[in-house]
Amino acid sequence: MLTTFSEQLNALPPEPLQPEEGVREAAVLLALTREIDPRLVFTQRAQHMKSHPGQVAFPGGKWEPDDSSLLFTALRESEEEVALAPSEVELIAMLPQRRTRLGVKVTPYLGFIRPDLRLLPDPAELEAIFHVPLSYLLEPQHLIKKQVNVLGTWCWMPCYHYAGYTIWGFTLTVLVDLLNRVFDVGLSAEVDRSDLPTEIRQQFPHFPESKP
């Protein structure tokens, strides 16, 4: 299965991309374990965080002026958040950039890691680290609709629900794009706007932006 990733994404080398001047940018790492049924690493943000408290995300964060590239950002943030040393990551691809609903441009990188690697959450930023098997994510029936809290309003959103964690929003769009690119499974992270309350539709007319 890991060979399939490498073959399907060989046209997307993990380049150390430079941020665009004047644009808020971030980078995340999609870390996939090297095993028969690979598992993808996710984090749950701490409840005390000012932005996206309690939400599921990939390791990563905002580009800082001292970062040499967005690839450096993804690896630095992953080491800070989950104690994943850059030397432990076999980089495979840089996925297409996407913007969050707040306008931050995010560059996702994909890399392989050892399955027995011990990852530790930084309590200042994270509540937990968890792994989801790729076999689970590839089953279309596991992509469901669930009510999630969006800026204090409950909305029906497409998501994966695994071991008590809900994967939705921007993280879901990046994940679904990866699965479709590699396995052509035809999954969709599109939101039915009729499932969004009026105040959310008015505040975010393009929420969530799920296309490159």
C-alpha positions in Angstrom: 0.0 0.0 0.0 2.9 2.4 0.7 4.3 1.6 -2.7 1.0 2.8 -4.2 1.4 6.1 -2.4 4.9 6.6 -3.7 3.8 5.7 -7.3 0.7 7.8 -7.4 2.4 10.9 -5.8 5.8 10.8 -7.6 4.8 13.8 -9.6 4.4 15.8 -6.3 8.0 15.8 -4.8 8.2 17.2 -1.3 9.8 20.6 -2.2 10.9 23.1 0.5 8.4 25.7 -0.8 8.8 29.3 0.2 5.9 31.3 1.6 4.1 34.0 -0.4 4.9 37.5 0.8 2.1 39.1 2.7 0.0 35.9 3.0 -0.7 34.0 6.2 0.7 30.5 5.6 1.0 27.3 7.5 2.2 23.7 6.8 1.1 20.3 8.2 2.5 16.8 8.1 0.5 13.7 7.1 2.6 11.0 8.8 1.8 7.5 7.7 3.2 4.5 9.5 5.2 1.9 7.5 3.2 -1.3 8.0 0.8 -3.6 6.1 -2.2 -1.5 7.2 -0.7 1.9 7.5 -2.0 4.3 10.1 -2.3 8.1 9.8 -1.3 10.3 12.7 -3.8 12.8 14.0 -3.8 15.2 16.9 -6.5 16.7 19.1 -5.9 20.3 20.0 -6.1 21.2 23.7 -9.3 22.7 25.0 -7.5 25.8 26.3 -6.3 26.8 22.8 -7.7 30.1 21.5 -8.1 28.8 18.0 -9.9 25.5 17.1 -10.0 24.2 20.7 -10.6 20.4 20.9 -10.5 20.0 17.1 -8.7 17.2 15.3 -5.8 18.2 13.1 -2.6 17.0 11.5 0.7 17.9 13.2 1.8 21.3 12.0 1.3 25.0 12.4 2.0 28.6 11.1 5.1 29.6 9.2 7.5 31.6 11.3 10.0 34.2 10.0 12.9 32.0 11.1 11.7 29.0 9.1 13.7 28.4 6.0 10.7 27.0 4.1 7.2 25.6 4.6 8.6 22.1 4.6 10.8 23.2 7.5 7.6 24.6 9.2 5.8 21.3 8.9 8.8 19.3 10.4 9.5 21.9 13.1 5.9 22.0 14.3 5.6 18.2 14.2 8.7 17.9 16.4 7.4 20.5 18.8 3.8 19.1 19.0 4.4 15.3 18.9 8.1 14.8 19.4 8.6 13.5 15.9 12.2 14.1 14.9 12.7 15.2 11.2 15.2 12.5 10.7 12.4 9.9 11.4 10.3 11.2 8.4 10.7 9.7 4.9 9.2 12.5 2.9 7.1 11.5 -0.1 5.1 14.4 -1.5 3.9 17.9 -1.2 0.1 18.0 -1.7 -1.7 21.0 -3.2 -2.1 24.0 -1.0 -5.5 24.9 0.4 -7.0 27.8 2.3 -8.9 27.5 5.5 -12.2 29.3 6.0 -10.2 32.0 7.8 -8.0 32.6 4.8 -4.8 30.8 5.9 -3.0 29.1 3.1 -1.8 25.6 4.2 0.7 23.3 2.5 0.4 19.6 3.4 3.4 17.3 3.2 3.2 13.5 3.3 5.8 11.3 4.9 6.3 7.7 6.2 7.4 6.9 9.8 8.2 3.8 11.8 5.1 2.1 13.3 6.8 1.7 16.7 7.8 5.3 16.9 6.8 6.8 20.3 5.0 10.1 19.8 4.3 12.4 22.8 1.8 15.3 22.8 2.9 18.7 23.9 0.4 19.5 26.7 0.7 23.2 26.0 -1.0 22.6 22.6 -2.5 19.1 22.4 -5.0 17.0 24.2 -4.0 13.7 22.5 -2.4 11.9 19.6 -4.2 9.1 17.9 -3.7 6.9 14.8 -6.4 5.8 12.3 -5.9 2.8 10.0 -6.0 3.5 6.3 -8.3 0.6 5.8 -10.9 2.3 8.0 -10.6 5.6 6.1 -11.0 3.9 2.7 -14.4 2.4 3.6 -17.0 4.8 2.2 -19.6 3.9 4.9 -17.2 5.4 7.6 -17.5 8.9 6.0 -20.7 10.0 7.7 -22.6 13.2 8.8 -22.4 14.3 12.4 -23.3 17.5 14.3 -20.2 19.5 15.2 -19.8 22.9 16.9 -18.8 25.6 14.4 -18.1 28.9 16.2 -20.7 28.1 18.8 -23.3 26.8 16.3 -24.1 23.2 15.8 -24.0 22.1 12.1 -24.3 18.9 10.2 -20.9 18.2 8.7 -19.3 15.3 6.8 -16.8 13.6 9.0 -15.1 10.4 10.1 -15.8 9.4 13.7 -13.1 7.0 15.1 -12.4 6.0 18.7 -14.3 9.0 20.1 -12.6 11.5 17.8 -14.3 13.5 15.0 -12.3 14.3 11.8 -14.0 17.1 9.9 -13.6 20.5 8.3 -10.3 21.5 6.8 -8.5 18.4 8.1 -11.1 16.2 6.4 -10.8 18.0 3.0 -7.0 17.4 3.0 -7.5 13.8 4.0 -10.1 13.1 1.4 -8.1 14.8 -1.3 -5.2 12.5 -0.5 -7.3 9.3 -0.5 -8.9 10.2 -3.8 -5.5 11.1 -5.5 -3.9 7.8 -4.4 -6.8 5.3 -4.5 -9.4 7.1 -6.7 -12.2 6.1 -4.2 -14.5 9.0 -5.0 -15.0 10.2 -1.5 -16.5 13.7 -0.9 -15.9 16.2 1.9 -18.3 18.7 0.3 -20.8 20.3 2.7 -24.5 20.5 1.9 -25.2 24.1 2.5 -28.7 23.2 3.6 -27.1 21.6 6.6 -25.6 24.9 7.7 -27.6 27.4 9.9 -28.3 30.8 8.2 -25.7 32.7 10.3 -22.9 30.3 9.3 -23.9 30.5 5.6 -23.8 34.3 5.8 -20.5 34.6 7.7 -18.7 32.0 5.5 -20.3 32.0 2.0 -17.8 29.5 0.7 -17.5 27.4 3.9 -15.6 25.1 3.8 -13.3 25.6 0.9 -12.7 22.0 -0.1 -11.2 22.5 -3.6 -7.6 23.6 -4.4 
